[in-house]
Amino acid sequence: MVELACTSYWLSSARATQERCFNGSTILNVGFDLSTNRWVNVFDVCYDEKLYHTHFVRHRMNRANGGYQSGNPRPSWYQGAYYEEVNINNLYTVNKQRETIAIILNSQSRAD
């Protein structure tokens, strides 16, 4: 049996489209730019560039989604051009998620 594994992380990219979505927001394609004419799309995001709001994400689930890898360290977020004024890596830590949920629920104990 042959085992395949990545030796490094690929950087994903986001590109704006002309497609509009909720409240005048823009659909962004998020994926991998493999060469000048080859784009592998992973998901689409309805994104408000002024408020940094993601309204929804479109992703087609298939059988391969059940074969995810586990036990690998989470790579850092690629800052890119969409979050220039925000350190995106600080927004998606477990502690920041707990803090955000506590604010929404008005209860740290319920968030924990």
Backbone as XML, in Angstrom:
<?xml version="1.0"?>
<chain id="A" units="angstrom">
  <residue number="1" name="MET">
    <atom name="N" x="0.834" y="-1.171" z="0.000"/>
    <atom name="CA" x="0.000" y="0.000" z="0.000"/>
    <atom name="C" x="0.890" y="1.250" z="0.000"/>
  </residue>
  <residue number="2" name="VAL">
    <atom name="N" x="0.528" y="2.217" z="-0.814"/>
    <atom name="CA" x="1.267" y="3.467" z="-0.915"/>
    <atom name="C" x="0.554" y="4.522" z="-0.081"/>
  </residue>
  <residue number="3" name="GLU">
    <atom name="N" x="1.312" y="5.216" z="0.748"/>
    <atom name="CA" x="0.748" y="6.304" z="1.537"/>
    <atom name="C" x="1.183" y="7.625" z="0.938"/>
  </residue>
  <residue number="4" name="LEU">
    <atom name="N" x="0.241" y="8.524" z="0.819"/>
    <atom name="CA" x="0.529" y="9.856" z="0.309"/>
    <atom name="C" x="0.354" y="10.856" z="1.433"/>
  </residue>
  <residue number="5" name="ALA">
    <atom name="N" x="1.232" y="11.829" z="1.471"/>
    <atom name="CA" x="1.118" y="12.876" z="2.479"/>
    <atom name="C" x="1.736" y="14.151" z="1.925"/>
  </residue>
  <residue number="6" name="CYS">
    <atom name="N" x="1.245" y="15.268" z="2.393"/>
    <atom name="CA" x="1.791" y="16.561" z="1.993"/>
    <atom name="C" x="3.036" y="16.859" z="2.822"/>
  </residue>
  <residue number="7" name="THR">
    <atom name="N" x="3.998" y="17.505" z="2.197"/>
    <atom name="CA" x="5.214" y="17.896" z="2.910"/>
    <atom name="C" x="5.144" y="19.346" z="3.371"/>
  </residue>
  <residue number="8" name="SER">
    <atom name="N" x="4.188" y="20.100" z="2.849"/>
    <atom name="CA" x="3.984" y="21.479" z="3.278"/>
    <atom name="C" x="2.550" y="21.869" z="2.950"/>
  </residue>
  <residue number="9" name="TYR">
    <atom name="N" x="2.118" y="22.990" z="3.505"/>
    <atom name="CA" x="0.766" y="23.464" z="3.252"/>
    <atom name="C" x="0.747" y="24.356" z="2.013"/>
  </residue>
  <residue number="10" name="TRP">
    <atom name="N" x="-0.280" y="24.197" z="1.209"/>
    <atom name="CA" x="-0.486" y="25.100" z="0.090"/>
    <atom name="C" x="-1.218" y="26.312" z="0.618"/>
  </residue>
  <residue number="11" name="LEU">
    <atom name="N" x="-0.922" y="27.452" z="0.056"/>
    <atom name="CA" x="-1.644" y="28.655" z="0.435"/>
    <atom name="C" x="-2.915" y="28.758" z="-0.401"/>
  </residue>
  <residue number="12" name="SER">
    <atom name="N" x="-4.020" y="28.917" z="0.282"/>
    <atom name="CA" x="-5.268" y="29.127" z="-0.439"/>
    <atom name="C" x="-5.347" y="30.587" z="-0.848"/>
  </residue>
  <residue number="13" name="SER">
    <atom name="N" x="-6.214" y="30.857" z="-1.783"/>
    <atom name="CA" x="-6.418" y="32.206" z="-2.281"/>
    <atom name="C" x="-7.901" y="32.511" z="-2.291"/>
  </residue>
  <residue number="14" name="ALA">
    <atom name="N" x="-8.206" y="33.784" z="-2.312"/>
    <atom name="CA" x="-9.592" y="34.228" z="-2.478"/>
    <atom name="C" x="-9.619" y="35.193" z="-3.645"/>
  </residue>
  <residue number="15" name="ARG">
    <atom name="N" x="-10.654" y="35.063" z="-4.452"/>
    <atom name="CA" x="-10.797" y="35.981" z="-5.572"/>
    <atom name="C" x="-12.245" y="36.431" z="-5.666"/>
  </residue>
  <residue number="16" name="ALA">
    <atom name="N" x="-12.407" y="37.717" z="-5.903"/>
    <atom name="CA" x="-13.748" y="38.288" z="-6.007"/>
    <atom name="C" x="-14.355" y="37.926" z="-7.360"/>
  </residue>
  <residue number="17" name="THR">
    <atom name="N" x="-15.663" y="37.762" z="-7.362"/>
    <atom name="CA" x="-16.398" y="37.541" z="-8.599"/>
    <atom name="C" x="-17.301" y="38.752" z="-8.835"/>
  </residue>
  <residue number="18" name="GLN">
    <atom name="N" x="-18.029" y="38.726" z="-9.903"/>
    <atom name="CA" x="-19.009" y="39.777" z="-10.185"/>
    <atom name="C" x="-20.370" y="39.430" z="-9.588"/>
  </residue>
  <residue number="19" name="GLU">
    <atom name="N" x="-20.494" y="38.230" z="-9.016"/>
    <atom name="CA" x="-21.775" y="37.765" z="-8.466"/>
    <atom name="C" x="-22.078" y="38.478" z="-7.154"/>
  </residue>
  <residue number="20" name="ARG">
    <atom name="N" x="-23.284" y="38.980" z="-7.040"/>
    <atom name="CA" x="-23.729" y="39.656" z="-5.821"/>
    <atom name="C" x="-24.606" y="38.716" z="-5.010"/>
  </residue>
  <residue number="21" name="CYS">
    <atom name="N" x="-24.615" y="38.956" z="-3.697"/>
    <atom name="CA" x="-25.418" y="38.134" z="-2.794"/>
    <atom name="C" x="-26.067" y="39.049" z="-1.765"/>
  </residue>
  <residue number="22" name="PHE">
    <atom name="N" x="-26.335" y="38.573" z="-0.601"/>
    <atom name="CA" x="-27.092" y="39.275" z="0.430"/>
    <atom name="C" x="-26.658" y="40.725" z="0.617"/>
  </residue>
  <residue number="23" name="ASN">
    <atom name="N" x="-27.604" y="41.630" z="0.521"/>
    <atom name="CA" x="-27.402" y="43.039" z="0.855"/>
    <atom name="C" x="-26.267" y="43.697" z="0.056"/>
  </residue>
  <residue number="24" name="GLY">
    <atom name="N" x="-26.106" y="43.292" z="-1.205"/>
    <atom name="CA" x="-25.081" y="43.893" z="-2.052"/>
    <atom name="C" x="-23.673" y="43.382" z="-1.821"/>
  </residue>
  <residue number="25" name="SER">
    <atom name="N" x="-23.528" y="42.321" z="-1.042"/>
    <atom name="CA" x="-22.209" y="41.736" z="-0.794"/>
    <atom name="C" x="-21.724" y="41.006" z="-2.043"/>
  </residue>
  <residue number="26" name="THR">
    <atom name="N" x="-20.487" y="40.559" z="-2.002"/>
    <atom name="CA" x="-19.837" y="39.939" z="-3.147"/>
    <atom name="C" x="-19.555" y="38.467" z="-2.874"/>
  </residue>
  <residue number="27" name="ILE">
    <atom name="N" x="-19.724" y="37.641" z="-3.903"/>
    <atom name="CA" x="-19.317" y="36.240" z="-3.794"/>
    <atom name="C" x="-17.819" y="36.155" z="-4.063"/>
  </residue>
  <residue number="28" name="LEU">
    <atom name="N" x="-17.090" y="35.577" z="-3.107"/>
    <atom name="CA" x="-15.668" y="35.295" z="-3.267"/>
    <atom name="C" x="-15.489" y="33.799" z="-3.489"/>
  </residue>
  <residue number="29" name="ASN">
    <atom name="N" x="-14.606" y="33.437" z="-4.404"/>
    <atom name="CA" x="-14.200" y="32.046" z="-4.552"/>
    <atom name="C" x="-12.982" y="31.837" z="-3.673"/>
  </residue>
  <residue number="30" name="VAL">
    <atom name="N" x="-12.972" y="30.781" z="-2.884"/>
    <atom name="CA" x="-11.823" y="30.438" z="-2.054"/>
    <atom name="C" x="-11.318" y="29.079" z="-2.526"/>
  </residue>
  <residue number="31" name="GLY">
    <atom name="N" x="-10.044" y="29.022" z="-2.841"/>
    <atom name="CA" x="-9.484" y="27.781" z="-3.350"/>
    <atom name="C" x="-7.997" y="27.900" z="-3.561"/>
  </residue>
  <residue number="32" name="PHE">
    <atom name="N" x="-7.515" y="27.217" z="-4.587"/>
    <atom name="CA" x="-6.077" y="27.152" z="-4.844"/>
    <atom name="C" x="-5.791" y="27.529" z="-6.294"/>
  </residue>
  <residue number="33" name="ASP">
    <atom name="N" x="-4.876" y="28.467" z="-6.459"/>
    <atom name="CA" x="-4.435" y="28.902" z="-7.774"/>
    <atom name="C" x="-3.224" y="28.055" z="-8.143"/>
  </residue>
  <residue number="34" name="LEU">
    <atom name="N" x="-3.442" y="27.043" z="-8.984"/>
    <atom name="CA" x="-2.386" y="26.082" z="-9.292"/>
    <atom name="C" x="-1.469" y="26.536" z="-10.409"/>
  </residue>
  <residue number="35" name="SER">
    <atom name="N" x="-1.978" y="27.307" z="-11.319"/>
    <atom name="CA" x="-1.168" y="27.836" z="-12.414"/>
    <atom name="C" x="-1.943" y="28.989" z="-13.038"/>
  </residue>
  <residue number="36" name="THR">
    <atom name="N" x="-1.431" y="29.510" z="-14.125"/>
    <atom name="CA" x="-2.067" y="30.680" z="-14.714"/>
    <atom name="C" x="-3.496" y="30.416" z="-15.172"/>
  </residue>
  <residue number="37" name="ASN">
    <atom name="N" x="-3.809" y="29.208" z="-15.545"/>
    <atom name="CA" x="-5.160" y="28.907" z="-16.031"/>
    <atom name="C" x="-5.849" y="27.792" z="-15.258"/>
  </residue>
  <residue number="38" name="ARG">
    <atom name="N" x="-5.384" y="27.497" z="-14.051"/>
    <atom name="CA" x="-5.982" y="26.382" z="-13.311"/>
    <atom name="C" x="-6.337" y="26.825" z="-11.898"/>
  </residue>
  <residue number="39" name="TRP">
    <atom name="N" x="-7.613" y="26.842" z="-11.597"/>
    <atom name="CA" x="-8.137" y="27.226" z="-10.287"/>
    <atom name="C" x="-8.928" y="26.049" z="-9.738"/>
  </residue>
  <residue number="40" name="VAL">
    <atom name="N" x="-8.655" y="25.641" z="-8.497"/>
    <atom name="CA" x="-9.428" y="24.592" z="-7.837"/>
    <atom name="C" x="-10.245" y="25.271" z="-6.753"/>
  </residue>
  <residue number="41" name="ASN">
    <atom name="N" x="-11.548" y="25.338" z="-6.961"/>
    <atom name="CA" x="-12.432" y="26.015" z="-6.013"/>
    <atom name="C" x="-12.813" y="25.069" z="-4.880"/>
  </residue>
  <residue number="42" name="VAL">
    <atom name="N" x="-12.751" y="25.558" z="-3.648"/>
    <atom name="CA" x="-13.123" y="24.759" z="-2.485"/>
    <atom name="C" x="-14.496" y="25.175" z="-1.980"/>
  </residue>
  <residue number="43" name="PHE">
    <atom name="N" x="-14.712" y="26.482" z="-1.827"/>
    <atom name="CA" x="-16.021" y="26.978" z="-1.427"/>
    <atom name="C" x="-16.173" y="28.430" z="-1.850"/>
  </residue>
  <residue number="44" name="ASP">
    <atom name="N" x="-17.416" y="28.913" z="-1.804"/>
    <atom name="CA" x="-17.733" y="30.302" z="-2.109"/>
    <atom name="C" x="-18.242" y="30.975" z="-0.850"/>
  </residue>
  <residue number="45" name="VAL">
    <atom name="N" x="-17.954" y="32.261" z="-0.726"/>
    <atom name="CA" x="-18.339" y="33.031" z="0.452"/>
    <atom name="C" x="-19.107" y="34.272" z="0.008"/>
  </residue>
  <residue number="46" name="CYS">
    <atom name="N" x="-20.245" y="34.519" z="0.648"/>
    <atom name="CA" x="-20.957" y="35.785" z="0.475"/>
    <atom name="C" x="-20.376" y="36.734" z="1.510"/>
  </residue>
  <residue number="47" name="TYR">
    <atom name="N" x="-19.629" y="37.734" z="1.048"/>
    <atom name="CA" x="-18.768" y="38.523" z="1.936"/>
    <atom name="C" x="-19.009" y="40.022" z="1.754"/>
  </residue>
  <residue number="48" name="ASP">
    <atom name="N" x="-19.190" y="40.712" z="2.865"/>
    <atom name="CA" x="-19.312" y="42.168" z="2.886"/>
    <atom name="C" x="-17.941" y="42.740" z="3.203"/>
  </residue>
  <residue number="49" name="GLU">
    <atom name="N" x="-17.292" y="43.339" z="2.208"/>
    <atom name="CA" x="-15.922" y="43.825" z="2.363"/>
    <atom name="C" x="-15.812" y="45.031" z="3.290"/>
  </residue>
  <residue number="50" name="LYS">
    <atom name="N" x="-16.878" y="45.792" z="3.446"/>
    <atom name="CA" x="-16.814" y="46.972" z="4.312"/>
    <atom name="C" x="-16.945" y="46.610" z="5.789"/>
  </residue>
  <residue number="51" name="LEU">
    <atom name="N" x="-17.799" y="45.638" z="6.097"/>
    <atom name="CA" x="-18.053" y="45.263" z="7.492"/>
    <atom name="C" x="-17.309" y="44.005" z="7.922"/>
  </residue>
  <residue number="52" name="TYR">
    <atom name="N" x="-16.574" y="43.370" z="7.000"/>
    <atom name="CA" x="-15.896" y="42.096" z="7.268"/>
    <atom name="C" x="-16.887" y="41.016" z="7.703"/>
  </residue>
  <residue number="53" name="HIS">
    <atom name="N" x="-18.076" y="41.020" z="7.128"/>
    <atom name="CA" x="-19.093" y="40.028" z="7.479"/>
    <atom name="C" x="-19.138" y="38.933" z="6.421"/>
  </residue>
  <residue number="54" name="THR">
    <atom name="N" x="-19.162" y="37.708" z="6.888"/>
    <atom name="CA" x="-19.460" y="36.578" z="6.021"/>
    <atom name="C" x="-20.914" y="36.214" z="6.265"/>
  </residue>
  <residue number="55" name="HIS">
    <atom name="N" x="-21.740" y="36.327" z="5.237"/>
    <atom name="CA" x="-23.171" y="36.040" z="5.393"/>
    <atom name="C" x="-23.471" y="34.553" z="5.249"/>
  </residue>
  <residue number="56" name="PHE">
    <atom name="N" x="-22.814" y="33.904" z="4.304"/>
    <atom name="CA" x="-22.976" y="32.455" z="4.168"/>
    <atom name="C" x="-21.829" y="31.893" z="3.353"/>
  </residue>
  <residue number="57" name="VAL">
    <atom name="N" x="-21.685" y="30.574" z="3.418"/>
    <atom name="CA" x="-20.668" y="29.857" z="2.650"/>
    <atom name="C" x="-21.373" y="28.767" z="1.862"/>
  </residue>
  <residue number="58" name="ARG">
    <atom name="N" x="-20.998" y="28.621" z="0.599"/>
    <atom name="CA" x="-21.515" y="27.528" z="-0.242"/>
    <atom name="C" x="-20.410" y="26.505" z="-0.430"/>
  </residue>
  <residue number="59" name="HIS">
    <atom name="N" x="-20.735" y="25.256" z="-0.136"/>
    <atom name="CA" x="-19.767" y="24.180" z="-0.324"/>
    <atom name="C" x="-20.523" y="22.907" z="-0.638"/>
  </residue>
  <residue number="60" name="ARG">
    <atom name="N" x="-20.099" y="22.199" z="-1.647"/>
    <atom name="CA" x="-20.760" y="20.946" z="-2.005"/>
    <atom name="C" x="-20.121" y="19.813" z="-1.215"/>
  </residue>
  <residue number="61" name="MET">
    <atom name="N" x="-20.915" y="19.191" z="-0.367"/>
    <atom name="CA" x="-20.431" y="18.053" z="0.415"/>
    <atom name="C" x="-20.525" y="16.795" z="-0.453"/>
  </residue>
  <residue number="62" name="ASN">
    <atom name="N" x="-19.528" y="15.933" z="-0.328"/>
    <atom name="CA" x="-19.573" y="14.652" z="-1.028"/>
    <atom name="C" x="-18.970" y="13.564" z="-0.151"/>
  </residue>
  <residue number="63" name="ARG">
    <atom name="N" x="-18.926" y="12.377" z="-0.648"/>
    <atom name="CA" x="-18.459" y="11.234" z="0.136"/>
    <atom name="C" x="-17.037" y="11.427" z="0.666"/>
  </residue>
  <residue number="64" name="ALA">
    <atom name="N" x="-16.201" y="12.116" z="-0.083"/>
    <atom name="CA" x="-14.805" y="12.316" z="0.321"/>
    <atom name="C" x="-14.688" y="13.154" z="1.594"/>
  </residue>
  <residue number="65" name="ASN">
    <atom name="N" x="-15.707" y="13.963" z="1.922"/>
    <atom name="CA" x="-15.649" y="14.756" z="3.145"/>
    <atom name="C" x="-15.588" y="13.880" z="4.391"/>
  </residue>
  <residue number="66" name="GLY">
    <atom name="N" x="-16.008" y="12.638" z="4.292"/>
    <atom name="CA" x="-15.968" y="11.726" z="5.426"/>
    <atom name="C" x="-14.567" y="11.209" z="5.712"/>
  </residue>
  <residue number="67" name="GLY">
    <atom name="N" x="-13.615" y="11.430" z="4.807"/>
    <atom name="CA" x="-12.272" y="10.903" z="4.977"/>
    <atom name="C" x="-11.266" y="11.966" z="5.392"/>
  </residue>
  <residue number="68" name="TYR">
    <atom name="N" x="-11.696" y="12.867" z="6.243"/>
    <atom name="CA" x="-10.808" y="13.948" z="6.663"/>
    <atom name="C" x="-9.642" y="13.421" z="7.491"/>
  </residue>
  <residue number="69" name="GLN">
    <atom name="N" x="-8.560" y="14.184" z="7.512"/>
    <atom name="CA" x="-7.404" y="13.839" z="8.344"/>
    <atom name="C" x="-7.623" y="14.388" z="9.744"/>
  </residue>
  <residue number="70" name="SER">
    <atom name="N" x="-7.104" y="13.700" z="10.714"/>
    <atom name="CA" x="-7.159" y="14.208" z="12.091"/>
    <atom name="C" x="-5.772" y="14.085" z="12.706"/>
  </residue>
  <residue number="71" name="GLY">
    <atom name="N" x="-5.563" y="14.850" z="13.759"/>
    <atom name="CA" x="-4.291" y="14.786" z="14.458"/>
    <atom name="C" x="-3.195" y="15.641" z="13.842"/>
  </residue>
  <residue number="72" name="ASN">
    <atom name="N" x="-3.531" y="16.404" z="12.809"/>
    <atom name="CA" x="-2.547" y="17.291" z="12.193"/>
    <atom name="C" x="-2.697" y="18.681" z="12.780"/>
  </residue>
  <residue number="73" name="PRO">
    <atom name="N" x="-1.595" y="19.391" z="12.938"/>
    <atom name="CA" x="-1.708" y="20.752" z="13.466"/>
    <atom name="C" x="-2.438" y="21.646" z="12.468"/>
  </residue>
  <residue number="74" name="ARG">
    <atom name="N" x="-3.230" y="22.578" z="13.005"/>
    <atom name="CA" x="-3.953" y="23.502" z="12.146"/>
    <atom name="C" x="-2.970" y="24.532" z="11.606"/>
  </residue>
  <residue number="75" name="PRO">
    <atom name="N" x="-2.939" y="24.729" z="10.286"/>
    <atom name="CA" x="-2.048" y="25.753" z="9.746"/>
    <atom name="C" x="-2.575" y="27.142" z="10.083"/>
  </residue>
  <residue number="76" name="SER">
    <atom name="N" x="-1.701" y="28.112" z="10.020"/>
    <atom name="CA" x="-2.121" y="29.490" z="10.228"/>
    <atom name="C" x="-2.988" y="29.937" z="9.060"/>
  </residue>
  <residue number="77" name="TRP">
    <atom name="N" x="-3.844" y="30.901" z="9.332"/>
    <atom name="CA" x="-4.643" y="31.499" z="8.270"/>
    <atom name="C" x="-3.743" y="32.358" z="7.417"/>
  </residue>
  <residue number="78" name="TYR">
    <atom name="N" x="-3.976" y="32.355" z="6.137"/>
    <atom name="CA" x="-3.255" y="33.224" z="5.217"/>
    <atom name="C" x="-3.945" y="34.577" z="5.238"/>
  </residue>
  <residue number="79" name="GLN">
    <atom name="N" x="-3.222" y="35.604" z="5.587"/>
    <atom name="CA" x="-3.799" y="36.925" z="5.794"/>
    <atom name="C" x="-4.484" y="37.453" z="4.541"/>
  </residue>
  <residue number="80" name="GLY">
    <atom name="N" x="-3.836" y="37.412" z="3.419"/>
    <atom name="CA" x="-4.437" y="37.836" z="2.161"/>
    <atom name="C" x="-4.828" y="39.305" z="2.145"/>
  </residue>
  <residue number="81" name="ALA">
    <atom name="N" x="-5.593" y="39.687" z="1.146"/>
    <atom name="CA" x="-5.976" y="41.087" z="0.951"/>
    <atom name="C" x="-7.320" y="41.441" z="1.566"/>
  </residue>
  <residue number="82" name="TYR">
    <atom name="N" x="-8.038" y="40.475" z="2.132"/>
    <atom name="CA" x="-9.389" y="40.751" z="2.615"/>
    <atom name="C" x="-9.460" y="41.141" z="4.085"/>
  </residue>
  <residue number="83" name="TYR">
    <atom name="N" x="-8.395" y="40.975" z="4.810"/>
    <atom name="CA" x="-8.391" y="41.302" z="6.238"/>
    <atom name="C" x="-7.148" y="42.108" z="6.589"/>
  </residue>
  <residue number="84" name="GLU">
    <atom name="N" x="-6.836" y="43.113" z="5.799"/>
    <atom name="CA" x="-5.590" y="43.847" z="5.981"/>
    <atom name="C" x="-5.475" y="44.524" z="7.337"/>
  </residue>
  <residue number="85" name="GLU">
    <atom name="N" x="-6.577" y="44.960" z="7.917"/>
    <atom name="CA" x="-6.539" y="45.695" z="9.180"/>
    <atom name="C" x="-6.790" y="44.815" z="10.403"/>
  </residue>
  <residue number="86" name="VAL">
    <atom name="N" x="-6.950" y="43.516" z="10.198"/>
    <atom name="CA" x="-7.288" y="42.597" z="11.279"/>
    <atom name="C" x="-6.306" y="41.426" z="11.251"/>
  </residue>
  <residue number="87" name="ASN">
    <atom name="N" x="-5.794" y="41.029" z="12.411"/>
    <atom name="CA" x="-4.961" y="39.831" z="12.483"/>
    <atom name="C" x="-5.887" y="38.623" z="12.517"/>
  </residue>
  <residue number="88" name="ILE">
    <atom name="N" x="-6.084" y="38.017" z="11.380"/>
    <atom name="CA" x="-7.068" y="36.944" z="11.219"/>
    <atom name="C" x="-6.738" y="35.730" z="12.083"/>
  </residue>
  <residue number="89" name="ASN">
    <atom name="N" x="-5.454" y="35.487" z="12.364"/>
    <atom name="CA" x="-5.084" y="34.334" z="13.190"/>
    <atom name="C" x="-5.568" y="34.476" z="14.624"/>
  </residue>
  <residue number="90" name="ASN">
    <atom name="N" x="-5.717" y="35.700" z="15.119"/>
    <atom name="CA" x="-6.227" y="35.903" z="16.478"/>
    <atom name="C" x="-7.729" y="35.723" z="16.586"/>
  </residue>
  <residue number="91" name="LEU">
    <atom name="N" x="-8.441" y="35.802" z="15.463"/>
    <atom name="CA" x="-9.901" y="35.691" z="15.499"/>
    <atom name="C" x="-10.385" y="34.255" z="15.623"/>
  </residue>
  <residue number="92" name="TYR">
    <atom name="N" x="-9.612" y="33.295" z="15.182"/>
    <atom name="CA" x="-10.088" y="31.920" z="15.110"/>
    <atom name="C" x="-9.396" y="30.977" z="16.080"/>
  </residue>
  <residue number="93" name="THR">
    <atom name="N" x="-8.955" y="31.488" z="17.201"/>
    <atom name="CA" x="-8.424" y="30.615" z="18.241"/>
    <atom name="C" x="-9.593" y="30.074" z="19.063"/>
  </residue>
  <residue number="94" name="VAL">
    <atom name="N" x="-9.370" y="28.988" z="19.758"/>
    <atom name="CA" x="-10.419" y="28.423" z="20.614"/>
    <atom name="C" x="-10.829" y="29.438" z="21.675"/>
  </residue>
  <residue number="95" name="ASN">
    <atom name="N" x="-9.861" y="30.130" z="22.261"/>
    <atom name="CA" x="-10.189" y="31.113" z="23.302"/>
    <atom name="C" x="-11.030" y="32.258" z="22.758"/>
  </residue>
  <residue number="96" name="LYS">
    <atom name="N" x="-10.705" y="32.743" z="21.562"/>
    <atom name="CA" x="-11.481" y="33.833" z="20.964"/>
    <atom name="C" x="-12.891" y="33.355" z="20.628"/>
  </residue>
  <residue number="97" name="GLN">
    <atom name="N" x="-13.041" y="32.125" z="20.184"/>
    <atom name="CA" x="-14.368" y="31.582" z="19.890"/>
    <atom name="C" x="-15.194" y="31.483" z="21.168"/>
  </residue>
  <residue number="98" name="ARG">
    <atom name="N" x="-14.589" y="31.032" z="22.263"/>
    <atom name="CA" x="-15.306" y="30.975" z="23.543"/>
    <atom name="C" x="-15.729" y="32.369" z="23.995"/>
  </residue>
  <residue number="99" name="GLU">
    <atom name="N" x="-14.825" y="33.323" z="23.849"/>
    <atom name="CA" x="-15.124" y="34.701" z="24.231"/>
    <atom name="C" x="-16.294" y="35.258" z="23.409"/>
  </residue>
  <residue number="100" name="THR">
    <atom name="N" x="-16.287" y="34.997" z="22.123"/>
    <atom name="CA" x="-17.357" y="35.477" z="21.241"/>
    <atom name="C" x="-18.688" y="34.822" z="21.591"/>
  </residue>
  <residue number="101" name="ILE">
    <atom name="N" x="-18.690" y="33.521" z="21.806"/>
    <atom name="CA" x="-19.919" y="32.806" z="22.170"/>
    <atom name="C" x="-20.429" y="33.297" z="23.520"/>
  </residue>
  <residue number="102" name="ALA">
    <atom name="N" x="-19.533" y="33.581" z="24.452"/>
    <atom name="CA" x="-19.943" y="34.106" z="25.764"/>
    <atom name="C" x="-20.645" y="35.447" z="25.609"/>
  </residue>
  <residue number="103" name="ILE">
    <atom name="N" x="-20.164" y="36.278" z="24.717"/>
    <atom name="CA" x="-20.820" y="37.569" z="24.475"/>
    <atom name="C" x="-22.203" y="37.347" z="23.879"/>
  </residue>
  <residue number="104" name="ILE">
    <atom name="N" x="-22.299" y="36.461" z="22.904"/>
    <atom name="CA" x="-23.589" y="36.185" z="22.262"/>
    <atom name="C" x="-24.586" y="35.621" z="23.268"/>
  </residue>
  <residue number="105" name="LEU">
    <atom name="N" x="-24.130" y="34.686" z="24.122"/>
    <atom name="CA" x="-25.011" y="34.034" z="25.099"/>
    <atom name="C" x="-25.151" y="34.826" z="26.393"/>
  </residue>
  <residue number="106" name="ASN">
    <atom name="N" x="-24.320" y="35.858" z="26.530"/>
    <atom name="CA" x="-24.302" y="36.643" z="27.761"/>
    <atom name="C" x="-23.990" y="35.764" z="28.981"/>
  </residue>
  <residue number="107" name="SER">
    <atom name="N" x="-23.089" y="34.782" z="28.747"/>
    <atom name="CA" x="-22.745" y="33.862" z="29.832"/>
    <atom name="C" x="-21.451" y="33.125" z="29.490"/>
  </residue>
  <residue number="108" name="GLN">
    <atom name="N" x="-20.414" y="33.351" z="30.279"/>
    <atom name="CA" x="-19.169" y="32.618" z="30.057"/>
    <atom name="C" x="-19.335" y="31.140" z="30.387"/>
  </residue>
  <residue number="109" name="SER">
    <atom name="N" x="-20.087" y="30.814" z="31.430"/>
    <atom name="CA" x="-20.253" y="29.418" z="31.789"/>
    <atom name="C" x="-20.988" y="28.631" z="30.706"/>
  </residue>
  <residue number="110" name="ARG">
    <atom name="N" x="-21.988" y="29.234" z="30.087"/>
    <atom name="CA" x="-22.701" y="28.542" z="28.991"/>
    <atom name="C" x="-21.803" y="28.398" z="27.778"/>
  </residue>
  <residue number="111" name="ALA">
    <atom name="N" x="-20.957" y="29.376" z="27.534"/>
    <atom name="CA" x="-20.040" y="29.291" z="26.390"/>
    <atom name="C" x="-18.999" y="28.208" z="26.605"/>
  </residue>
  <residue number="112" name="ASP">
    <atom name="N" x="-18.521" y="28.061" z="27.848"/>
    <atom name="CA" x="-17.532" y="27.032" z="28.150"/>
    <atom name="C" x="-18.131" y="25.647" z="27.976"/>
  </residue>
</chain>
